[in-house]
């Protein structure tokens, strides 16, 4: 007796491998198979395979699907159910490529990537499933098994290996002075140590990692995930006391073989750095865990996306210190959905292309990046956003909290106060505030930390949480690597984030985040926040992790109170999370715990946390109606 069975894979965004497999399965004439690819109201993409066959055939099909549908980082759920009739009677589209969109797969990797295989190291091995041999670069094609073994031997003897084929330098030891890039705006960007894992079995012993991070690293996308070392890594001889690392598994055939060879030699990981000082050399997929799902921090590739909202401008541009994003409306007037072409390329300066002010409902409204991020995040819905708030927390831009009411009117509720760019001015403002007695006592008890505070140099934009966190890290006593003084601000930032991640207690100090009510918008009394931290240190609290966790937890709690106040005024039905600071795990986690229990939280995995969402949002900025003088 034949049965109808439906196999369903639900994903946050499109997965090319899954679409390819749906096509290939439907082309198989052994049994009757149809497929469907649909997008639901939450913008999730469903890959559906329906089969009509005998029980034994269905069992074999289920085993094959389990083996072929390799884990994607965008996969959120799977379902198998019996159907009375097919829902998707359309069969495969002919003409699709027979090669899976992968550089290697489960069929060829055990052959060229396992040292026990006779074909180990043969990166040009023919694979009839993914045809990875046809996707080698010109430099990779000329490498023999002997060549690759020689490369590994060079790395083991010399400690470093310039790998021209990958535009990378491989190193056994962490560089003493991480590279920096100075843009035209004179903003320094610290390059966090980037680790390539050779032995995944030792990952948990070296770094603080949870199950969903391991699954993400192992996925077919091979993303970069930032992990904290806590105290584990500090005991290792090749560590230079960084506290957070960008971690990745081997993402092509050559690196697979190199890592396996190094694993044989007892090497658990190596360090990656670009051969050149050009920005955006590494186009890896960099992810953050926000609202219990993965999202790109900032897009690095050009793509086309479909949105449901109607574009009101032809083009919108957003640039930060590393990338320029250009969103162009490519939709046809007769089209139901709007198609946007989104390009991303290296940038050397911060820039926001202004739209003509006479076209906008409010002068300079495009300068409110939180509003643009909100519009971009909600662009998958056709209706104008209403009853929404956005938490826009950015490492490089002025951060803000803004709302849209029931009439879709925008209002900025809160902006971060600019903190002075140097430690001397920070101390001067503290001494001019009510926190002066605390700073005097702190200076007496912690003279080294006070001197470090005086020497601090922050980045250009300081109206954000990152700048406040950097100062807080000095106060609670986060250490820095003296060999890399040019990157002290980023080391401190990583230090307080890592400390908060490592805290395992249930209780934490209450840190104050009082609002300052200005004429038009509220801001933060950061002197009081730092004074609270100093008071705990003066009182004898020596646990950095406890204080760091308390900072994030208290901030999230204050945010929750502010949002409840806004909810009473305008009625908040959803809160958009945007900005690169949501890549800080303690911030994302505590906001999920404190705010997510009362309000639906929203991110857009089709776009990113910051960059593409702002560019797309610029296409949706409201246009002033004729005769309006607002």
C-alpha positions as CSV (number, residue, x, y, z in Angstrom):
1,X,0.0,0.0,0.0
2,X,1.3,3.4,-0.9
3,X,1.4,6.4,1.4
4,X,1.8,10.2,1.0
5,X,4.6,11.5,3.2
6,X,5.7,15.1,3.5
7,X,9.3,16.1,4.6
8,X,9.6,19.8,5.6
9,X,12.7,21.9,6.3
10,X,11.9,25.3,7.8
11,X,14.7,27.9,7.4
12,X,15.3,31.6,8.4
13,X,16.5,32.3,4.9
14,X,17.1,30.6,1.6
15,X,19.5,27.6,1.6
16,X,20.8,26.9,-2.0
17,X,21.7,23.3,-1.1
18,X,18.1,22.5,0.0
19,X,16.7,24.0,-3.2
20,X,19.1,21.9,-5.2
21,X,18.2,18.7,-3.4
22,X,14.5,19.4,-3.8
23,X,15.1,19.6,-7.6
24,X,17.3,16.5,-7.7
25,X,14.8,14.4,-5.7
26,X,11.9,15.4,-7.9
27,X,13.9,14.4,-11.0
28,X,14.3,10.8,-9.6
29,X,11.9,8.6,-11.4
30,X,12.2,5.7,-9.1
31,X,9.3,6.9,-7.0
32,X,6.8,9.8,-7.3
33,X,8.3,12.9,-5.7
34,X,7.1,16.5,-5.9
35,X,8.4,19.5,-4.0
36,X,7.5,23.0,-3.0
37,X,9.4,26.1,-1.7
38,X,7.2,28.6,0.1
39,X,7.6,31.6,2.4
40,X,5.3,32.0,5.4
41,X,4.0,35.1,7.2
42,X,7.1,35.2,9.4
43,X,9.3,35.3,6.3
44,X,10.5,31.7,7.0
45,X,11.3,29.6,3.9
46,X,9.8,26.1,3.8
47,X,11.5,23.4,1.7
48,X,9.0,20.6,1.2
49,X,9.4,17.2,-0.4
50,X,6.3,15.0,-0.9
51,X,6.6,11.4,-1.8
52,X,4.0,8.7,-2.8
53,X,5.5,5.2,-2.3
54,X,5.4,1.9,-0.4
55,X,6.4,1.9,3.2
56,X,9.8,0.3,2.6
57,X,10.6,2.9,-0.2
58,X,9.6,5.7,2.1
59,X,11.9,4.4,4.9
60,X,14.8,4.3,2.4
61,X,13.9,7.8,1.2
62,X,13.9,9.1,4.8
63,X,17.3,7.8,5.4
64,X,18.6,9.3,2.2
65,X,17.1,12.7,3.1
66,X,18.6,12.6,6.5
67,X,22.1,12.0,5.0
68,X,21.8,14.5,2.1
69,X,20.2,17.5,3.8
70,X,23.3,18.6,5.6
71,X,22.9,21.0,8.6
72,X,22.4,24.6,7.6
73,X,22.9,27.4,10.1
74,X,19.6,28.8,8.9
75,X,17.6,25.7,9.6
76,X,15.2,26.2,12.5
77,X,12.9,23.2,12.4
78,X,12.0,20.0,10.5
79,X,8.7,18.1,10.2
80,X,7.6,14.7,8.8
81,X,3.9,14.0,8.4
82,X,1.5,11.7,6.6
83,X,-0.7,13.4,4.0
84,X,-4.0,12.3,2.4
85,X,-3.1,13.9,-0.8
86,X,-0.1,16.0,-2.2
87,X,-0.1,19.8,-1.5
88,X,2.5,20.5,-4.1
89,X,1.8,18.6,-7.3
90,X,4.4,20.6,-9.3
91,X,7.5,18.5,-10.3
92,X,11.1,19.6,-10.8
93,X,12.2,22.4,-13.1
94,X,14.5,20.9,-15.7
95,X,17.8,22.4,-16.5
96,X,19.0,22.9,-13.0
97,X,22.7,22.2,-12.2
98,X,23.5,18.6,-11.3
99,X,26.2,19.8,-8.9
100,X,25.4,20.6,-5.3
101,X,26.4,24.2,-4.3
102,X,29.2,23.1,-2.0
103,X,33.0,23.1,-2.1
104,X,33.0,19.6,-0.6
105,X,30.3,17.3,0.8
106,X,29.8,14.2,2.9
107,X,30.6,12.0,-0.1
108,X,34.1,13.4,-1.0
109,X,35.3,14.8,2.3
110,X,36.0,11.4,4.0
111,X,38.1,10.5,1.0
112,X,40.4,13.5,0.5
113,X,40.1,14.9,4.1
114,X,40.7,11.8,6.2
115,X,44.3,10.8,6.8
116,X,43.3,7.1,6.8
117,X,42.1,7.3,3.2
118,X,44.5,6.4,0.4
119,X,43.3,9.5,-1.4
120,X,44.1,11.8,1.5
121,X,45.3,15.2,0.3
122,X,44.0,14.8,-3.2
123,X,42.0,18.0,-3.3
124,X,41.2,17.6,-7.0
125,X,39.3,14.4,-6.3
126,X,36.3,14.1,-8.6
127,X,33.0,14.1,-6.7
128,X,29.8,13.3,-8.7
129,X,27.7,15.0,-6.1
130,X,29.2,18.4,-5.4
131,X,31.8,18.5,-8.2
132,X,34.1,20.4,-5.8
133,X,37.1,19.6,-8.0
134,X,35.7,22.1,-10.5
135,X,35.4,24.9,-7.9
136,X,39.1,25.0,-6.9
137,X,40.9,28.3,-7.5
138,X,43.6,28.5,-10.1
139,X,46.2,28.5,-7.3
140,X,44.6,25.4,-5.6
141,X,44.5,23.4,-8.8
142,X,48.2,23.1,-9.1
143,X,48.7,21.7,-5.5
144,X,49.6,18.0,-5.2
145,X,49.4,15.9,-2.1
146,X,53.2,16.3,-1.7
147,X,52.9,20.1,-2.0
148,X,50.3,20.3,0.7
149,X,52.4,18.1,3.1
150,X,55.3,20.4,2.4
151,X,53.2,23.5,3.3
152,X,52.3,22.0,6.6
153,X,55.9,21.1,7.3
154,X,56.9,24.7,6.6
155,X,54.2,25.9,9.0
156,X,55.4,23.5,11.7
157,X,59.1,24.5,11.4
158,X,58.8,28.2,10.8
159,X,55.7,29.0,12.8
160,X,54.0,30.9,10.0
161,X,53.0,30.1,6.4
162,X,51.9,32.7,3.8
163,X,49.2,30.9,1.8
164,X,48.9,32.7,-1.5
165,X,46.0,30.6,-2.7
166,X,43.9,31.7,0.2
167,X,45.3,35.3,0.6
168,X,46.0,34.3,4.2
169,X,48.9,33.8,6.6
170,X,48.6,30.8,8.8
171,X,50.4,31.0,12.2
172,X,50.9,28.6,15.1
173,X,51.1,31.4,17.6
174,X,48.9,34.4,18.1
175,X,50.6,37.6,16.8
176,X,51.9,39.8,19.6
177,X,50.6,42.9,17.9
178,X,47.3,42.4,16.1
179,X,47.0,44.3,12.8
180,X,45.0,47.5,12.7
181,X,43.5,49.5,9.8
182,X,43.4,53.3,9.8
183,X,40.7,54.7,7.6
184,X,40.5,58.2,6.1
185,X,38.4,59.1,9.1
186,X,41.3,58.0,11.3
187,X,39.3,55.4,13.0
188,X,41.2,52.4,14.2
189,X,39.7,48.9,13.8
190,X,41.1,46.1,15.9
191,X,41.3,42.8,14.2
192,X,40.4,40.1,16.8
193,X,42.4,36.9,16.7
194,X,40.9,34.6,14.1
195,X,41.2,30.8,14.9
196,X,40.9,28.0,12.4
197,X,40.0,24.8,14.3
198,X,42.0,21.7,13.4
199,X,40.6,19.4,16.1
200,X,36.9,20.0,16.8
201,X,37.0,17.4,19.6
202,X,39.1,19.8,21.8
203,X,37.0,22.9,21.1
204,X,35.1,22.7,24.4
205,X,38.3,22.2,26.4
206,X,39.8,25.4,25.0
207,X,36.9,27.8,24.7
208,X,33.5,28.5,26.2
209,X,31.1,27.1,23.7
210,X,27.5,25.9,23.8
211,X,25.6,23.4,21.6
212,X,24.1,25.8,19.2
213,X,27.5,27.5,18.6
214,X,29.1,24.1,17.8
215,X,26.2,23.3,15.4
216,X,26.7,26.6,13.7
217,X,30.4,26.1,13.3
218,X,29.8,22.7,11.8
219,X,27.1,23.8,9.4
220,X,27.6,23.9,5.6
221,X,28.0,27.7,5.7
222,X,31.1,27.4,7.9
223,X,30.5,30.8,9.6
224,X,32.7,32.8,11.9
225,X,31.4,32.8,15.5
226,X,33.1,34.8,18.3
227,X,33.8,32.7,21.4
228,X,35.0,33.7,24.8
229,X,38.1,32.0,26.3
230,X,37.3,32.8,30.0
231,X,40.2,31.3,32.0
232,X,40.7,28.2,29.9
233,X,42.8,29.6,27.2
234,X,45.1,31.7,29.4
235,X,47.1,28.6,30.5
236,X,48.1,27.8,26.9
237,X,51.6,28.6,25.8
238,X,50.6,30.0,22.4
239,X,48.0,32.4,23.7
240,X,48.7,36.1,24.1
241,X,45.8,36.6,26.5
242,X,43.1,37.6,24.2
243,X,39.8,36.9,25.8
244,X,37.5,36.6,22.7
245,X,38.3,34.8,19.4
246,X,36.7,34.7,16.0
247,X,36.4,30.9,15.4
248,X,35.9,29.0,12.2
249,X,36.1,25.5,10.8
250,X,37.9,24.7,7.6
251,X,35.7,26.0,4.7
252,X,37.4,24.6,1.6
253,X,39.2,21.5,0.4
254,X,42.7,22.8,0.9
255,X,42.1,24.0,4.4
256,X,40.4,20.7,5.2
257,X,43.5,18.8,4.3
258,X,45.9,21.2,6.1
259,X,43.8,21.0,9.3
260,X,43.7,17.2,9.2
261,X,47.4,17.0,8.7
262,X,48.0,19.4,11.6
263,X,45.6,17.5,13.8
264,X,47.8,14.4,13.2
265,X,50.7,16.5,14.5
266,X,48.9,17.4,17.7
267,X,47.9,20.9,16.7
268,X,44.4,21.8,17.8
269,X,44.1,25.2,16.0
270,X,46.0,27.8,14.0
271,X,45.6,31.5,13.6
272,X,44.4,33.2,10.3
273,X,45.3,36.7,9.2
274,X,45.0,38.4,5.8
275,X,48.1,38.6,3.6
276,X,47.3,42.3,2.8
277,X,46.1,45.2,5.0
278,X,43.1,45.8,2.7
279,X,39.8,45.9,4.5
280,X,37.2,43.2,3.9
281,X,39.8,40.7,2.8
282,X,37.9,37.9,4.6
283,X,34.4,37.8,3.3
284,X,33.4,35.1,5.8
285,X,29.8,34.9,7.1
286,X,30.0,36.4,10.6
287,X,27.1,35.6,12.8
288,X,25.5,36.7,16.1
289,X,22.9,34.9,18.2
290,X,20.0,37.4,18.7
291,X,16.5,36.6,19.8
292,X,17.3,32.9,19.8
293,X,18.3,32.8,16.2
294,X,21.4,33.5,14.0
295,X,21.7,36.7,12.0
296,X,24.5,38.2,10.0
297,X,26.3,41.0,11.9
298,X,26.9,42.9,8.6
299,X,26.5,41.6,5.1
300,X,29.7,41.3,3.0
301,X,28.2,40.2,-0.3
302,X,26.1,41.6,-3.1
303,X,22.6,40.1,-3.5
304,X,19.1,40.6,-4.6
305,X,16.2,40.5,-2.1
306,X,12.5,40.6,-2.3
307,X,10.6,42.9,0.0
308,X,6.9,43.5,0.5
309,X,7.0,47.2,1.4
310,X,6.8,49.7,-1.4
311,X,10.0,51.6,-2.2
312,X,9.6,55.4,-2.1
313,X,13.1,56.2,-3.3
314,X,15.2,54.8,-6.1
315,X,18.5,54.4,-4.2
316,X,19.8,54.6,-0.7
317,X,23.4,54.4,0.6
318,X,24.9,53.8,4.0
319,X,28.6,53.5,4.8
320,X,30.6,52.8,7.9
321,X,34.4,52.5,8.4
322,X,34.6,49.1,6.6
323,X,31.8,48.7,4.1
324,X,29.5,50.7,1.8
325,X,26.0,49.5,1.2
326,X,23.9,50.6,-1.8
327,X,20.3,49.6,-2.1
328,X,18.6,50.1,-5.4
329,X,14.9,49.7,-6.2
330,X,14.7,47.2,-9.2
331,X,11.0,46.4,-8.9
332,X,8.5,46.8,-11.7
333,X,5.5,48.9,-11.2
334,X,3.3,45.9,-12.0
335,X,5.1,43.6,-9.6
336,X,3.4,42.5,-6.4
337,X,6.7,42.2,-4.5
338,X,9.5,44.8,-4.6
339,X,12.9,43.6,-5.7
340,X,15.9,45.4,-4.2
341,X,19.5,45.1,-5.5
342,X,21.9,45.3,-2.6
343,X,25.6,45.8,-3.2
344,X,28.3,45.7,-0.6
345,X,31.9,46.8,-1.1
346,X,34.9,48.0,1.0
347,X,34.6,51.6,2.3
348,X,37.3,53.9,3.6
349,X,35.1,56.4,5.4
350,X,31.8,56.9,7.3
351,X,29.2,58.3,5.1
352,X,25.4,58.6,4.9
353,X,24.1,59.8,1.6
354,X,21.4,62.3,2.2
355,X,18.1,62.1,0.4
356,X,16.6,65.5,-0.7
357,X,15.1,67.0,2.5
358,X,12.1,68.4,0.6
359,X,11.0,64.8,-0.1
360,X,11.0,63.7,3.5
361,X,8.4,64.0,6.1
362,X,10.9,65.4,8.6
363,X,14.1,67.3,7.8
364,X,17.2,65.2,8.5
365,X,15.0,62.2,9.4
366,X,17.4,60.0,7.4
367,X,20.1,60.8,10.0
368,X,18.1,58.7,12.5
369,X,19.7,55.4,11.6
370,X,17.5,53.5,14.1
371,X,14.4,54.6,12.1
372,X,16.0,53.4,8.9
373,X,17.0,50.1,10.5
374,X,13.4,49.6,11.8
375,X,12.0,50.2,8.3
376,X,14.5,47.9,6.7
377,X,13.9,45.2,9.3
378,X,10.1,45.3,8.7
379,X,10.4,45.6,4.9
380,X,9.1,42.0,4.5
381,X,5.6,43.2,5.4
382,X,3.5,45.3,3.0
383,X,1.8,47.6,5.6
384,X,3.3,50.7,7.1
385,X,4.9,49.8,10.5
386,X,2.8,50.9,13.5
387,X,3.1,50.5,17.3
388,X,6.8,49.6,17.1
389,X,10.0,50.5,18.8
390,X,13.6,50.0,17.8
391,X,16.7,49.5,19.9
392,X,19.5,50.6,17.7
393,X,22.8,50.0,19.4
394,X,25.8,50.5,17.1
395,X,29.6,50.3,17.6
396,X,30.3,53.1,15.1
397,X,27.2,55.2,15.0
398,X,25.1,57.3,17.4
399,X,22.9,54.8,19.2
400,X,19.2,55.5,19.9
401,X,15.8,54.2,20.9
402,X,12.9,55.3,18.7
403,X,9.2,54.6,18.3
404,X,6.5,54.6,15.6
405,X,3.0,55.2,16.9
406,X,-0.4,54.1,15.6
407,X,-0.3,56.7,12.8
408,X,3.2,55.5,11.7
409,X,4.7,58.7,13.1
410,X,8.4,58.5,14.2
411,X,9.8,59.9,17.4
412,X,13.2,59.5,19.0
413,X,12.9,58.7,22.7
414,X,16.6,58.3,23.7
415,X,20.1,58.9,22.3
416,X,23.3,57.9,24.0
417,X,25.3,60.8,25.4
418,X,28.7,61.4,23.8
419,X,31.5,60.3,26.1
420,X,34.8,62.3,25.8
421,X,37.3,60.6,23.5
422,X,40.1,60.7,26.0
423,X,40.5,59.5,29.6
424,X,41.6,62.9,30.9
425,X,38.3,64.5,29.8
426,X,36.4,61.6,31.2
427,X,38.0,62.1,34.6
428,X,37.4,65.8,34.4
429,X,33.7,65.3,33.8
430,X,33.5,62.8,36.6
431,X,35.2,65.3,39.0
432,X,32.8,68.0,37.9
433,X,29.8,65.7,38.7
434,X,28.3,64.4,42.0
435,X,30.6,61.3,41.5
436,X,33.7,63.3,42.3
437,X,34.1,61.9,45.9
438,X,33.9,58.3,44.5
439,X,36.5,59.0,41.9
440,X,38.9,60.4,44.5
441,X,38.5,57.3,46.6
442,X,38.8,55.0,43.6
443,X,42.0,56.7,42.6
444,X,43.5,56.1,46.1
445,X,42.5,52.4,46.1
446,X,43.2,51.6,42.5
447,X,45.9,53.9,41.2
448,X,46.9,51.6,38.3
449,X,43.4,51.5,37.0
450,X,43.1,55.3,37.4
451,X,46.2,55.8,35.3
452,X,44.9,53.5,32.7
453,X,41.7,55.5,32.6
454,X,43.7,58.7,32.1
455,X,45.5,57.2,29.2
456,X,42.4,55.8,27.4
457,X,41.7,56.8,23.8
458,X,38.3,56.0,22.4
459,X,37.1,55.8,18.7
460,X,35.6,58.8,16.9
461,X,31.9,58.0,17.7
462,X,31.4,57.7,21.5
463,X,27.6,58.1,21.7
464,X,27.1,54.4,22.1
465,X,27.2,51.5,24.6
466,X,30.6,50.3,23.5
467,X,32.4,53.5,24.7
468,X,30.7,53.2,28.1
469,X,31.6,49.5,28.3
470,X,35.2,50.3,27.5
471,X,35.4,52.8,30.4
472,X,33.5,50.4,32.7
473,X,36.0,47.6,31.8
474,X,38.9,49.7,33.2
475,X,36.9,50.4,36.4
476,X,36.2,46.8,37.1
477,X,39.8,45.8,36.4
478,X,39.8,44.0,33.0
479,X,43.4,43.3,32.0
480,X,45.0,44.3,28.7
481,X,47.9,43.1,26.6
482,X,50.7,45.6,27.0
483,X,52.2,44.5,23.7
484,X,49.2,45.9,21.7
485,X,48.6,49.3,23.3
486,X,47.0,50.6,20.0
487,X,44.1,48.2,20.5
488,X,43.5,48.8,24.3
489,X,39.9,50.0,23.8
490,X,38.9,46.8,21.9
491,X,40.7,44.6,24.4
492,X,38.9,46.2,27.2
493,X,35.6,45.9,25.4
494,X,36.2,42.2,24.8
495,X,37.3,41.8,28.4
496,X,34.1,43.0,29.9
497,X,32.0,41.0,27.4
498,X,33.9,37.8,28.1
499,X,33.8,38.4,31.9
500,X,30.0,38.7,31.7
501,X,29.7,35.5,29.6
502,X,31.7,33.6,32.2
503,X,29.6,34.6,35.2
504,X,27.7,31.6,36.6
505,X,26.0,33.2,39.6
506,X,22.4,34.0,40.2
507,X,22.7,37.4,41.7
508,X,24.5,40.5,40.5
509,X,25.0,44.1,41.6
510,X,22.4,46.7,40.6
511,X,24.1,49.3,38.3
512,X,22.4,52.7,37.8
513,X,21.4,53.9,34.4
514,X,19.5,57.1,35.1
515,X,17.9,59.1,32.3
516,X,18.6,62.8,31.6
517,X,15.5,64.5,30.3
518,X,16.4,67.0,27.6
519,X,14.1,69.4,25.8
520,X,13.6,67.0,22.8
521,X,15.1,63.7,23.7
522,X,16.4,61.8,26.7
523,X,20.0,60.7,27.2
524,X,22.0,58.8,29.9
525,X,23.8,60.1,32.9
526,X,26.9,58.0,32.3
527,X,28.8,59.6,35.2
528,X,26.3,58.1,37.6
529,X,26.6,54.7,35.9
530,X,30.4,54.7,36.3
531,X,30.1,56.0,39.8
532,X,27.9,53.0,40.8
533,X,30.6,50.7,39.5
534,X,33.3,52.5,41.4
535,X,31.3,52.3,44.6
536,X,31.1,48.5,44.3
537,X,34.9,48.3,43.7
538,X,35.6,50.6,46.7
539,X,33.3,48.4,48.8
540,X,35.5,45.4,48.1
541,X,33.7,43.7,45.2
542,X,36.6,42.0,43.3
543,X,34.7,39.6,41.0
544,X,35.0,41.1,37.5
545,X,32.6,38.7,36.1
546,X,29.9,39.6,38.6
547,X,30.3,43.3,38.0
548,X,30.3,42.8,34.2
549,X,27.2,40.7,34.3
550,X,25.5,43.2,36.6
551,X,26.2,45.9,34.1
552,X,24.5,44.1,31.2
553,X,21.6,42.8,33.4
554,X,20.9,46.2,34.9
555,X,21.0,47.9,31.6
556,X,18.5,45.5,30.1
557,X,16.3,46.0,33.2
558,X,16.4,49.7,32.8
559,X,15.6,49.3,29.1
560,X,12.6,47.2,30.0
561,X,11.3,49.9,32.3
562,X,11.7,52.6,29.7
563,X,9.9,50.4,27.1
564,X,7.0,49.7,29.5
565,X,6.6,53.5,29.8
566,X,6.5,53.9,26.0
567,X,4.0,51.0,25.8
568,X,1.6,52.9,28.0
569,X,1.9,56.0,25.7
570,X,1.8,54.5,22.2
571,X,1.1,50.7,22.6
572,X,4.2,48.7,21.5
573,X,3.4,45.5,19.6
574,X,7.0,44.7,18.5
575,X,10.5,45.8,19.2
576,X,13.1,45.7,16.5
577,X,16.7,44.9,17.5
578,X,19.3,46.5,15.3
579,X,23.0,47.5,15.4
580,X,26.3,45.7,15.7
581,X,26.4,45.9,19.5
582,X,23.8,43.1,19.5
583,X,26.7,40.9,18.6
584,X,27.7,41.1,22.3
585,X,26.2,37.9,23.7
586,X,25.5,39.2,27.2
587,X,23.5,42.2,25.8
588,X,21.5,40.0,23.4
589,X,20.8,37.4,26.1
590,X,19.7,39.8,28.9
591,X,17.5,41.8,26.6
592,X,15.9,38.5,25.5
593,X,15.3,37.6,29.2
594,X,14.3,41.0,30.5
595,X,12.3,42.4,27.5
596,X,11.4,39.4,25.4
597,X,9.1,38.1,28.1
598,X,6.9,41.2,27.6
599,X,7.3,42.2,24.0
600,X,7.8,40.4,20.7
601,X,11.4,40.9,19.6
602,X,12.2,41.2,15.9
603,X,15.4,40.8,13.7
604,X,15.5,40.3,10.0
605,X,17.8,37.4,9.0
606,X,17.2,38.2,5.3
607,X,19.3,41.3,6.0
608,X,21.6,41.9,8.9
609,X,22.1,43.7,12.2
610,X,23.6,46.8,10.7
611,X,24.4,47.8,7.1
612,X,22.0,46.2,4.7
613,X,19.0,46.9,6.9
614,X,19.8,50.7,7.0
615,X,20.4,50.9,3.3
616,X,17.1,49.1,2.5
617,X,15.3,51.2,5.1
618,X,16.5,54.3,3.3
619,X,14.4,53.3,0.3
620,X,11.3,53.3,2.5
621,X,11.6,56.7,4.2
622,X,8.3,58.5,4.0
623,X,7.9,61.3,1.4
624,X,6.3,64.6,2.3
625,X,2.9,65.1,0.9
626,X,2.3,68.2,-1.3
627,X,1.3,71.2,0.7
628,X,2.6,69.7,4.0
629,X,4.9,71.9,6.0
630,X,5.9,69.4,8.7
